[in-house]
Amino acid sequence: MKSKLIEKNIPLNDIEATISYAQTLKNNGVPIIFDMQHLRRLLKLTESDFKRLYYARDLQYRTIEIPKNNGSGTRTLSLPSIDLKYIQRWILDNILYNVHVHEYAIGFVTGKSTVLNASHHINQEYVLKMDIKDFFPTISGGRVYGLFKCLGYSSSVALTLTNFCIYQNSLPQGAPTSPYISNLVCRKLDQRLELLSRKRKLKYTRYADDMTISGGRKIKKTIPYVKQIIEEEGFRCNESKTKLIYKSNRQQITGIVVNEKLSIPKSMFKSLRQEIYYMKKFGVSSHLDKKGLKHKSHVKEHYFGLANYIMKVDREKGKQILNDLNAIDWISKSHKGNKQFTAQEKNKDIYE
């Protein structure tokens, strides 16, 4: 590189600065990007397409509302267009994934799961569950810009990358880059909370905006310090979701019970067994019709996905569910579909 720059009669000071810049990026394991035009070439976009996507990027999103998993309202998703998503995916694959997140950041990390998250907190006296309020919206464009600057990018390149990753000056829920960026932004938060927990012989993990600390009685006096660290790192604690659960109660983390061993909630297992019973007895189509899901697609994949998930948590129960699912006639559109429910079957709560 140096010889080529010398051939172009570039001043020696500029050459040394360019080489130093490139070396910093290389040392950080991220691709070398000198300016916006260089980024455009790496993305293999025409100049007109690049400008259209960059200067009108807010027009590349559509917003939808989806129900929250807990049924407490809706969640706003801002979904990028196919073209903008291509750029974000390139940034994720070529830049962000080359940077390590904290060891105890579990969510949005390849090879890690809710099962792994829960496994850190098995058979503990206390389990503390805390939630960061408005997690993605709290991560502003300025914080994303700071992340790219820390990786070694120039101000102009960092700003360009940032603008491709934010919507209305915050991380959009729905962009492929947002989850991993949130983990990188939270590295210091994770480091401080893990250090605090380790000093008090407690265990810490974070799955997206859900933080879990478990261990002995010291956990009670640790709560104010946890809240303080969360605020100092630019986040807010969702007080309504802060729960300290003693071992005599059900300690459930990311959907998995951890009191003595990893197990799925009894209600989930019972509900799934009931659904399988009805599908075997009356047919898949009839069952979905009763649930108001007659036109639901990928039904078989959905139930086998649940079974495989249960296998990871409780192998014996998972095998039981898989055996029951394999006994279902998934092909026939009707199977005893006209048969009436018995009085006993009507009292089952699966369709309520």
N, C-alpha and C positions, 0 to 999 in steps of 0.2 A: 504494500500500500504506500509506503513512504517513497519508494522510487517513482511510482506513478505520479504522486503529488508533486515531487520535485520536477518531473518532466513538464508539468503544467505551470511551472514558475510560481507556485504558491509559496508565500512567505514561510520561513522555517517555523516561526512561532505558531502559525495556524496549523502547520503540519503536525507539530508536536501535540497541540490541543486536540486535533482530530484523532490522532492515534490513541491518546490518553482516554478520550471519550469512548472510542470503540473497545478499548481494552477493559474499561470498567463494565460495559455491558456484557462483554464476553465472560468476564470473571463472575458476573451475576447469573450467568446461564441463560440470558435472554437475547433475542436477535438484535443485531445492530441496525438501527434506523436513524438516518442522518436528518431527514426532514420529511415534510408531508408528501413530496413527490416520490421520495424513496419508498415510503409506506404504500403509496398508490401502486407502484411497480411490484412490490412484494405481494400485494393483494390481487395483482393481475387485472386491474380495472382500467377502463379508459378514463381519460381526464374528465370527460363530461359526466360519466356515471359516478365517479368519485365525488365531484363537486355537487351533483344532485343529491347524493346520499348524505354528504357532510353538511351542506348549508341548509338543507330542508329535512334534517334528521327527525325533528319532532313530528313531522307529517308521516313518518314511517311507522308510527305506532297506532294500534287500535286497543281500546280499553274495554275489558269485560269484567263482569262481577260473577264470582263463583261462591257457592256456599262453603263455609268453613267446616272442617272435619268434625268439630265439636258441636256444630249446629247453632253457634252463638251469633250468627250473622253472615255477612259475606266478606270476601277478600277481593281486592281490586288487582287485576292483572293487566299489565301494559305489555302487549305482545308486539315485537318488532316485525317488520315486513321480511319476506324471504331474503331480499338483497341486504338489508341491514343485519339480519341474523347471520348471514354468511360472513360479514366483516367481524361481528362479535365472536363468532365461532373461531375465526382465524386468530383473533387476539387471545382467546381462551386456550386454544391448542398450542400456539407458538410462543406465547409470552407467559400467561398466568400459570399454566400447569407446570412450568419450569421452576416455579418458586414454591418452596415448601411452606405448608401451614403448620400451626402448632400441633404437637403430638396428640393433644387431647381435644382437638377440634374434630368431631366425628362426622357431622353432617356434610353432605356435598363433596365427600372425598372418595375417590375410587378405591374399592376394596374395604371400605368401612360401612357400617350399617347400624340400624337401631338396635340390633341384637348385640353388636360389639359395645355400643354405648351403655346398654343395660348391664352387660356382663361385668363392668367395672364396679358395680354397686350391689353385688349379691351379698345377702346375709349381713346387713349392716344395722346397727342399733337405730340410727336416725338417717333419714333421707330428706335432704333439703332441695326443693324444686323452685327455681326462679325463672322468670321470663323477661326478656328485653322488650320493652314497649316500642311499637312501630319500628321494628328492626331495620328493614331495608330503607324506608323513607328517611330514617335518621342518618344514614350514610350519605353525606352530601357530595357534590361534585368536587369540592375542595379536598375532601379526604381521599377521594379516588385519585385526584391529581397528585396529591402528596405521595400516594403509593407508587405511581409511575415515576415520579421524581426520585424516590428512594431506590428504585431499580437502576437508576443512572441515566434516564432519558433527559434530553434537553427540555427546556420549558415549552418550546413549541410542539415537540413530539408528544410530550406528556399531556399537553392540553388537547391535542388532536385525538389521542387514544382515549382520554377521559370523555370527551364529547361523544364519541362513538358508544360509550358504555353507560351514559346517564340519560335520564329523561326527566325534564322539569327539575333539574338540579339535584336529583337523587337517584339511587339505584332502583331501576324498574323491576318489579316482580314480574317475571316473564321473559327477561333477557337471559340468554345462556351464560353470560359473563357474571351476572349479579351474585349468584351463590358463592362462587369461589373468591370473588373480590371481597365479599363480606368476611370470609374466613381470613383473608390476608390482612384486612383492616383490623381484625380482632386479635391479631397475634400478640400484641402487648397486653390486651385484656386477658387473654388466655394465660399468658406467662405470669402475670401478677396473681391471678386467682389460683393457678396451680401451685405457685410458690407459697401463697398464704395457706392453702390446704395442706400441702406437704409439711409445713412447719408445725401444723396442728394435728398431724397424723390423720388427715382426712383425704378423701378421694374426690377428684374434680373431673368433669367432662362437660363439653358443650355440644349440643346438636342444634345447629342453626341458632334460633333465638332462645332455646331452652337450655338452661344451665342446671347441672345437678352436682351437689356436694353431699357426700355420705360419710358416716363414721360414728364416733362416740359423742359424748355429751358436750365436748368442746364446740360442737357445731352451733349450739344455741348462741354462744357469745361471739361467734364468727359472723353472724348475719349482718350486723351493722357495718363491719369492715368490707364485706362483699358489696353491699349497697354503695358504700363510699367509692370503692374502686370502679364500679360500673359507671357511676356519675362522673368520676374523674376522667374516664376514658370516652366521655362524650355520649353516653347512652342513658336511658332511663329505665328504672325497674318497674315492671308491671305489678304493683302491690297486690292486686286482686288475684294474681296467679302464684303468689309466694306461699308455699306450703312446706311445713316441717312435719314429716310423717314418722311416727314411732313404729317399731317393729311389730307391735301387736295389731296394727292396722295394715291394710293392703298397701304395700309400697310398689307403685307402678310407674315405670319410667319409659318414655317413648312407646307406650302401649304394651309393655312387658312387665309382668310381676316379678320382683326380685327378692322377696322376703327370705326364702331359703335356697331357692334355685331359680333359674330362668323358667318361666311358665306363662302361658297365655291366659288372659282373664277367663274365668269359668263361663261368663255370659257370652263371650265370643264363641267358645267351643260349643256351647249348648245351642246357640242360634244357628251355627253352621250345620250342626248335626240335624236340626229340625228342617232346614232348607233341603239338605240332601235327602232326608226321608220323604219329603213331599215330591221332589223331582223323581225319585225312584218309583213312588207309588202312583203319581198322576201324570208324570211326564214333564219335561223341562219347559215346554211351551205353556202348559197350563199353569205351572208354578210362576213363571215370569208374568203371565197375564194377571194372576192374582195380586202380584206385587206392583202392578202398574209399570212393568218393565218389558212389555211384550216386544218392543223393537230394539232392545239393548243388544249391541254387537259384542262379539268376543266373549260370550258368556262362559264357555268351557275354559278358555284361557284364564278368565277371572278367578274361577273356583280352584283351578289347579295352581294358580299363583298363590292363593291363600293357603293351600295345602303345603306348598313348598316353603312358604314363610313359616308356617307352624312347625315344619320339620326342623328348621334351623333353631327353633326355640325349644321344642319338646319332640324328640324323635319318635317316641311311641305314639303320641297323639297324632302326629303328622302322618305316620304310616296308616293309622286307622282311617283318617280322612281320605287319604289317597286310595285306599282299598274301596271305600264306599263310593268315591267318585268314579272309579273304574267300573263299578257295577251299574252305572247309570246309562240308559240308552240316550245318547246325545244326538242321534241322527233322526229318529222318528219325530215328526212334528206333533204328534199326539200319542199319548200312552195312557190309556185308562182315563183320558181327559174328561169324559162325560160322567165319570163316577162321582157321586155326591160324597161330601165329607161326612164322617160319622160324627155323632155328638161329641165324642171325646176329642176328635181331631179339630173340631170347630173351636174348642176351648184353648187350643194351642195358640201362643201369642206371636207366631212368626209373621202373620199378616197384619198385625195391629200397628 
